[in-house]
Amino acid sequence: MKIRKSTPLGLQPVFDLGLAQDHNFVTAHGLVAANCFNKSHSMAYGYVTYQTAFLKANYPVEYMAALLSSVSGDTDKIQKYIATCGAMGIDILPPDLNSSGVDFTPRGRQILFGLAAIKNLGMAAIAAILAEREQNGRFSSLADLCSRVDARAMNKKALEALIQTGAMDSLGSNRQQLIQDLEVTLEWASRRTKERNSGQGNLFDMLAEQTSQFDQPPATPRVEDYLPQEKLRMEKELLGFYISDHPLKSVKKSAQLLAPINLSDLAECSEQSTLTAIALITEIKEIITKKGDPMAILQLEDLSGNAEAIVFPKTHERVKAYLQVDQKLMLWGKIDRRDDRSQLIIEDMQPIAQVRMVRINLTTDQATNLQELHQLQTILKRYSGGQVPVIAAIGYYPKLIRFGNQFWLKDDQAALQDLVAAGFGAEAEVLEVRA
């Protein structure tokens, strides 16, 4: 709907029709003002906006903890808000059996993950854990947990969820060891509970006070912990995202500079401009077109969220070697919006391990000298049109500035030689940060 003309009517009584989706106000002259707010609406919205802005500015940890708790069932929003916390300098701690509550909890400049956001861990199990912890103190081991919390409230699947999300890391055993111990520990705890309920456990409990070797949980062979990537996979499966680490965290600073667009922000981007993103492929769906050409639909993820991407046949032929699950990539593409959804149309991609950059170190004098800047621009344009990003580091305590895509280089080696010959401090760098 487009407003073509408006005529002031002065003060008029209005009547709110109270429609389900829109508020349409009818004036005394019978004219309809659609989707407008009267002053009481504006006042309420303005006051709520002021309150939330005040809380975020003055109590950022508490505000973000409350925001995360309010969307604990929506993994996409949780991931987006966790990325926001990272940008605000607020760390999100993994869930902890002995510290976490139902919701996300502020802890100094950190936020402790809430148990309610863990899949397969129902509210009955959470309530039983918190009640027992409140009444009898912290849990010291897996066996201690299994023997103190009623198995009817907390089953094997719930325990596996706690282990695999890192909630039991503080108990002193690695995650694979805890999973290996789980079956025999549950059997031991069940037998011990039955004996106690039938009265047989009284003698055992008395003897256990005199010797630590009586009625101990069974021991299993020692095993090494899961590999880091396997631990992350389990976290992603049960939380919907990574929490203890992220495959892209090693390139977080570079990603913010070279690809400032987050996947969670695609809906706000222009459809015309070419975007650069650094993301991880989480799922690939191969498709054959009516002409028999292969193409692919990708599910992508970065530190902020997820997005869908399309690789059409011409691009697919060029980048098919890179289409692998868990592949970390720098992507170039444009936004396509259909049915209120934003997709990324991939135009090109490159594995992060292969991404090179050219860093130009400029003094403050060089950065403010028009002649020097013109010479720099001339050299960069001579070799532009490629996919090698260019970064300027200005000053003694360098401020990093990303050159626009129109200055990215297709022959970085030749450009480096010309830059050095012209008196600019230039060097090649790689994007990938290895542990």
C-alpha positions in Angstrom: 0.0 0.0 0.0 1.4 3.4 -1.0 0.2 6.7 0.5 -0.4 9.1 -2.5 -1.9 12.0 -0.5 -2.6 13.0 3.1 -4.9 15.7 4.4 -4.7 16.9 8.1 -8.0 16.5 9.8 -7.1 18.1 13.1 -8.4 16.5 16.3 -10.9 13.7 15.7 -12.3 10.8 17.8 -11.0 7.5 16.5 -12.3 3.9 17.0 -9.8 1.0 17.1 -11.3 -1.9 15.1 -9.0 -4.3 16.9 -8.3 -6.6 14.0 -6.2 -9.8 14.6 -3.2 -8.7 12.5 -3.6 -4.9 11.9 -5.0 -2.0 13.9 -7.2 0.1 11.6 -8.5 3.4 13.0 -11.7 4.9 11.6 -12.1 8.7 11.9 -15.4 10.6 12.4 -15.4 11.2 8.6 -15.3 7.5 7.9 -11.7 7.6 6.6 -9.5 4.6 7.6 -5.9 5.1 8.8 -4.3 1.7 8.5 -1.4 0.4 10.6 -1.0 3.7 12.5 -0.2 4.1 16.2 -1.9 6.5 18.4 0.0 8.4 21.1 -0.6 5.7 23.7 0.9 3.1 21.5 3.9 5.3 20.6 4.5 6.1 24.3 4.5 2.4 25.3 6.8 1.3 22.5 9.2 4.2 23.2 9.3 3.5 26.9 10.0 -0.2 26.4 12.8 0.7 23.9 14.3 3.0 26.4 14.2 0.4 29.2 15.8 -2.3 27.1 18.5 0.1 25.8 19.2 1.2 29.4 19.5 -2.4 30.6 21.8 -3.5 27.6 24.1 -0.5 28.2 24.3 -0.7 32.0 23.7 -4.4 32.7 24.9 -6.1 29.5 25.6 -9.5 31.1 22.3 -9.7 32.9 20.4 -8.4 29.9 22.0 -10.9 27.5 21.4 -13.8 29.9 17.7 -12.9 30.1 17.5 -12.6 26.3 19.1 -16.0 25.8 16.8 -17.6 28.4 13.8 -16.1 26.7 14.7 -18.0 23.4 16.1 -21.2 24.9 13.9 -23.3 22.6 15.1 -21.5 19.4 18.6 -22.6 18.4 19.0 -20.1 15.6 18.3 -17.1 17.9 20.5 -18.6 20.6 23.4 -18.8 18.2 22.8 -15.3 17.0 22.7 -13.9 20.5 25.8 -15.9 21.5 27.6 -14.2 18.6 26.3 -10.8 19.9 27.8 -11.7 23.3 31.1 -12.5 21.7 31.1 -9.0 20.0 30.3 -7.5 23.4 33.2 -9.3 25.1 30.9 -11.6 27.1 32.0 -15.3 27.2 29.4 -18.1 27.2 30.5 -20.9 29.5 29.4 -24.5 28.6 26.8 -26.1 30.8 28.0 -27.4 34.2 26.2 -30.1 36.2 27.3 -28.5 39.5 26.7 -24.8 38.6 24.1 -24.4 35.8 20.5 -23.5 36.5 17.5 -23.9 34.3 18.2 -20.7 32.5 21.3 -18.8 31.3 22.9 -17.3 34.4 25.2 -14.3 34.8 28.5 -14.9 36.4 30.7 -11.8 36.5 31.5 -10.9 32.9 30.4 -14.4 31.7 27.2 -16.2 31.2 26.7 -19.8 32.2 24.8 -22.0 29.8 21.3 -23.0 31.0 20.3 -26.7 31.3 16.9 -26.1 29.6 18.6 -25.5 26.3 20.1 -29.0 26.1 18.2 -31.5 23.9 17.1 -34.8 25.5 17.3 -33.3 29.0 13.7 -32.8 30.1 12.4 -30.5 32.8 11.8 -33.5 35.2 15.5 -34.4 35.0 16.6 -30.8 35.5 14.3 -30.4 38.5 15.6 -33.6 40.1 19.2 -32.5 39.6 18.7 -29.0 41.0 16.6 -30.3 44.0 19.2 -32.9 44.9 22.1 -30.5 44.4 20.4 -27.9 46.6 19.6 -30.4 49.4 22.8 -32.5 49.5 25.5 -30.5 47.7 27.6 -30.9 44.6 28.0 -34.2 42.6 31.4 -35.7 42.9 31.2 -38.3 40.1 29.0 -40.1 37.6 28.3 -42.8 40.2 27.4 -40.2 42.8 24.9 -38.6 40.4 23.3 -41.9 39.4 22.9 -43.0 42.9 21.4 -39.7 44.2 19.0 -38.8 41.4 15.9 -41.0 40.8 16.4 -43.0 37.5 12.7 -42.4 36.8 13.4 -38.7 36.4 16.7 -39.0 34.6 17.2 -41.8 32.1 20.3 -42.9 30.1 19.6 -40.5 27.2 19.5 -37.5 29.6 22.8 -38.6 31.1 24.4 -39.0 27.7 23.2 -35.5 26.8 24.9 -34.1 30.0 28.1 -35.9 29.2 28.3 -35.0 25.5 27.6 -31.3 26.0 30.4 -31.0 28.5 28.1 -30.6 31.6 30.1 -33.3 33.4 33.6 -32.1 32.5 34.1 -30.8 36.0 33.7 -34.4 37.5 37.3 -35.2 36.5 36.8 -37.9 33.8 36.9 -37.3 30.1 33.7 -37.5 28.0 34.5 -40.9 26.3 35.4 -42.4 29.7 32.1 -41.3 31.1 30.1 -42.7 28.2 32.0 -46.0 28.6 31.3 -46.1 32.3 27.6 -45.1 32.0 26.0 -48.5 31.4 27.7 -50.4 34.2 27.3 -47.4 36.6 23.5 -47.3 35.9 23.3 -51.0 36.6 25.3 -50.6 39.8 23.1 -47.6 40.9 19.9 -49.4 40.1 21.0 -52.5 42.1 22.1 -50.4 45.0 18.8 -48.5 45.1 16.8 -51.7 45.1 18.8 -53.1 47.9 18.4 -49.9 49.9 14.7 -49.9 49.3 14.4 -53.5 50.4 16.4 -53.0 53.6 19.4 -54.9 52.4 21.5 -51.8 51.9 21.6 -50.8 55.6 24.4 -53.3 56.5 26.3 -52.4 53.3 26.0 -48.6 54.1 27.4 -49.2 57.6 30.3 -51.2 56.3 30.9 -48.6 53.6 31.6 -46.0 56.2 34.4 -48.2 57.6 36.1 -49.2 54.3 36.2 -47.3 51.0 36.6 -50.6 49.1 33.1 -51.9 49.8 30.3 -51.5 47.4 32.2 -49.2 45.1 31.0 -48.5 41.5 32.6 -50.9 39.0 35.7 -49.7 37.2 36.1 -50.0 33.4 39.3 -49.8 31.3 40.7 -46.3 30.9 40.2 -44.7 27.5 41.4 -41.5 25.9 38.9 -38.6 25.3 37.2 -38.0 22.0 39.0 -36.0 19.4 38.2 -32.3 19.5 36.1 -32.5 16.2 34.1 -35.4 17.6 33.3 -33.5 20.8 32.2 -30.5 18.7 30.0 -32.7 16.6 28.2 -34.1 19.7 27.7 -30.5 21.0 26.2 -29.4 17.7 23.9 -32.4 17.7 22.5 -31.8 21.2 22.6 -28.0 21.4 22.1 -27.1 17.8 25.4 -25.2 17.7 29.0 -25.4 19.0 29.6 -24.1 22.5 33.1 -25.1 23.8 34.8 -24.1 20.5 34.0 -23.4 16.9 35.8 -24.5 13.7 35.9 -20.9 12.6 37.0 -19.3 15.9 40.7 -19.4 14.8 39.9 -17.0 12.0 37.4 -14.9 13.9 39.3 -11.6 13.7 40.2 -12.0 10.1 36.7 -13.0 9.2 35.3 -9.8 10.8 37.7 -7.8 8.7 37.5 -9.6 5.3 33.9 -10.7 5.5 32.0 -8.3 7.8 28.6 -9.7 6.8 27.3 -12.4 9.1 25.0 -15.1 7.8 22.4 -14.1 10.3 22.3 -10.6 8.7 21.6 -11.7 5.1 17.9 -10.6 5.3 19.2 -7.0 5.8 21.6 -7.0 2.9 21.1 -5.5 -0.6 20.3 -8.0 -3.4 22.5 -6.1 -5.8 26.0 -6.1 -4.2 28.4 -9.0 -4.1 29.0 -10.2 -0.6 32.0 -12.0 1.0 31.4 -14.5 3.8 33.5 -17.0 5.7 31.5 -20.0 6.6 31.4 -23.8 7.2 29.4 -26.2 5.1 27.2 -28.3 7.3 25.0 -30.1 4.7 25.1 -30.7 1.0 22.2 -31.7 -1.2 23.2 -32.6 -4.8 20.6 -31.9 -7.5 20.5 -32.8 -11.2 18.7 -30.2 -13.4 16.4 -31.1 -16.3 19.3 -30.6 -18.6 21.3 -33.2 -16.7 23.7 -30.6 -15.1 24.7 -31.0 -11.4 24.0 -28.2 -8.9 23.9 -28.1 -5.1 22.0 -26.7 -2.2 24.2 -26.0 0.8 23.6 -25.3 4.4 26.2 -22.9 5.7 27.1 -21.8 9.2 29.3 -19.1 10.7 29.8 -17.8 14.2 26.5 -15.9 14.1 24.0 -18.4 12.5 23.0 -20.4 9.5 21.9 -19.8 5.9 21.1 -21.6 2.8 23.2 -21.2 -0.4 22.6 -22.3 -4.0 25.4 -23.4 -6.3 24.2 -23.3 -9.9 25.7 -25.6 -12.6 28.3 -23.2 -14.1 29.7 -22.4 -10.6 29.3 -26.0 -9.5 31.7 -27.2 -12.3 34.3 -24.8 -11.0 34.0 -25.3 -7.3 32.8 -29.0 -7.0 36.2 -30.1 -5.4 35.5 -27.8 -2.4 32.0 -29.1 -1.8 32.6 -31.2 1.3 30.8 -31.2 4.7 32.8 -29.3 7.4 34.8 -27.5 4.7 35.8 -24.0 5.8 35.4 -21.6 3.0 35.6 -18.0 1.9 32.5 -17.4 -0.3 31.5 -14.8 -2.8 27.9 -14.4 -3.8 24.7 -12.4 -4.1 21.4 -12.4 -2.1 18.3 -13.9 -3.6 15.0 -13.5 -1.8 12.1 -15.8 -2.3 9.0 -16.5 -0.1 10.4 -14.2 2.6 13.6 -16.2 2.7 17.1 -15.0 2.0 19.5 -17.3 0.1 23.1 -16.8 -1.0 23.7 -17.5 -4.7 27.3 -18.7 -4.7 29.5 -17.1 -7.4 32.8 -18.5 -6.2 34.5 -20.1 -3.2 37.9 -20.9 -1.8 39.1 -23.0 1.1 40.3 -20.9 4.0 43.6 -22.7 4.1 44.3 -21.3 0.6 43.2 -17.7 1.2 46.0 -15.2 1.0 46.0 -11.6 1.9 48.2 -8.6 1.0 48.9 -6.3 4.0 50.1 -2.8 3.3 51.8 -1.1 6.3 51.2 2.7 6.0 52.7 5.4 8.2 50.3 8.2 9.3 52.1 10.5 6.9 51.5 8.1 4.0 47.9 7.6 4.9 47.3 11.4 4.8 49.4 12.2 1.7 47.2 12.5 -1.4 50.1 11.8 -3.8 51.1 8.6 -1.9 47.5 7.5 -1.8 47.0 8.1 -5.6 50.2 6.1 -6.3 48.9 3.3 -4.1 45.5 3.3 -5.8 47.2 3.2 -9.3 49.2 0.1 -8.3 46.2 -1.7 -6.9 44.0 -1.0 -9.9 46.7 -2.3 -12.2 46.3 -5.8 -10.6 42.7 -5.7 -9.4 39.9 -8.0 -10.4 40.9 -11.0 -8.4 40.2 -12.7 -5.1 43.2 -11.8 -2.9 42.0 -9.3 -0.2 44.0 -6.2 0.5 44.4 -4.8 4.1 45.9 -1.5 5.1 47.6 -1.3 8.6 47.9 2.4 9.5 50.0 3.9 12.2 52.4 2.6 14.9 49.5 0.9 16.7 48.0 -0.2 13.5 44.3 0.3 12.7 43.3 -2.3 10.1 41.2 -1.2 7.1 39.8 -3.5 4.5 40.0 -2.3 0.9 36.8 -2.8 -1.2 36.4 -5.8 -3.4 37.2 -3.7 -6.5 40.8 -3.5 -5.3 41.2 -7.2 -4.5 44.2 -8.6 -6.6 44.4 -11.2 -9.3 48.3 -11.2 -9.3 49.3 -10.5 -5.7 53.0 -11.4 -6.3 53.4 -8.8 -9.1 51.5 -6.3 -7.0 53.7 -6.9 -4.0 56.8 -6.2 -6.1 55.4 -2.9 -7.4 54.3 -1.9 -3.9 57.7 -2.5 -2.4 59.4 -0.8 -5.3 57.2 2.3 -4.7 58.2 2.5 -1.1 55.2 0.8 0.6 55.7 -1.7 3.3 53.8 -4.6 1.8 53.7 -8.4 2.7 51.7 -11.5 2.0 49.8 -13.2 4.8 47.7 -16.3 5.0 44.2 -16.3 6.6 44.2 -19.7 8.3 45.4 -19.7 11.9 46.6 -23.2 12.9 46.8 -24.4 16.5 
